[in-house]
């Protein structure tokens, strides 16, 4: 992979080889992969992990405002938080 000009979003990743692969797959949904460096093994307390340099070409887009609440919460987990007003005082 060769990108003559230094351009785009530059990211250093650190993690296990499987985590690095998953991160690169996820990042390529946001843009075009312009450069993917070779994973460099880490040592010491980070043995088993690697670091890798990635560069993406990302087209900035204007984000639309999201609704305050989703239209549907099917499949969402609802956590049983206690009502704080009951404990005020």
C-alpha positions in Angstrom: 0.0 0.0 0.0 1.5 3.3 -1.0 0.1 6.8 -0.3 2.5 9.5 -1.7 0.9 12.4 0.2 0.3 12.5 3.9 -3.3 13.1 4.1 -6.4 11.8 6.0 -7.1 10.7 9.5 -4.1 9.2 11.2 -4.7 6.6 14.0 -2.4 4.5 16.2 -4.1 1.3 17.4 -2.9 -1.0 20.1 -4.5 -4.4 21.0 -4.4 -8.1 20.3 -4.1 -9.1 16.6 -7.8 -10.0 16.6 -8.7 -6.6 18.1 -6.6 -4.8 15.5 -8.3 -6.7 12.7 -11.7 -5.9 14.1 -10.9 -2.2 14.6 -9.6 -1.9 11.0 -12.8 -3.5 9.7 -14.9 -1.1 11.8 -12.9 2.0 10.7 -13.1 1.2 7.0 -16.9 1.6 7.3 -16.2 5.3 8.1 -13.8 5.8 5.2 -11.3 4.5 2.7 -8.2 2.8 4.1 -5.3 4.8 2.7 -2.5 3.0 4.7 -2.3 0.1 7.0 1.1 -0.4 8.7 2.4 -3.8 9.8 1.4 -4.8 13.3 4.5 -4.3 15.6 4.6 -6.8 18.5 4.8 -5.1 22.0 6.9 -6.5 24.8 6.9 -6.5 28.6 3.5 -6.1 30.3 2.0 -5.7 26.8 3.3 -9.0 25.4 0.7 -10.6 23.1 -0.5 -7.2 22.0 0.7 -5.2 19.0 0.5 -1.6 17.8 -0.3 -0.5 14.3 -0.6 2.7 12.3 -3.6 3.3 10.2 -4.6 6.2 7.9 -8.1 6.7 6.5 -9.6 9.1 4.0 -12.8 10.2 5.6 -15.3 12.6 4.0 -16.7 14.9 6.7 -20.5 14.9 6.6 -22.9 17.1 8.4 -24.6 15.3 11.1 -28.4 15.7 11.5 -29.9 16.1 14.9 -31.1 12.9 16.4 -34.4 12.7 18.1 -34.3 13.0 21.9 -35.7 9.5 22.3 -35.7 6.6 19.8 -39.0 5.8 18.1 -38.8 2.3 19.3 -36.9 0.6 22.1 -37.5 -3.0 21.0 -34.5 -5.2 22.0 -33.1 -2.5 24.3 -32.1 -3.5 27.9 -33.9 -1.5 30.6 -31.8 -1.2 33.7 -33.7 -1.0 37.0 -32.2 2.2 38.4 -33.9 3.4 41.6 -35.9 6.6 41.5 -33.5 9.3 43.0 -36.5 11.3 44.2 -37.4 8.6 46.7 -34.0 8.9 48.3 -33.7 12.7 48.4 -33.7 14.2 51.8 
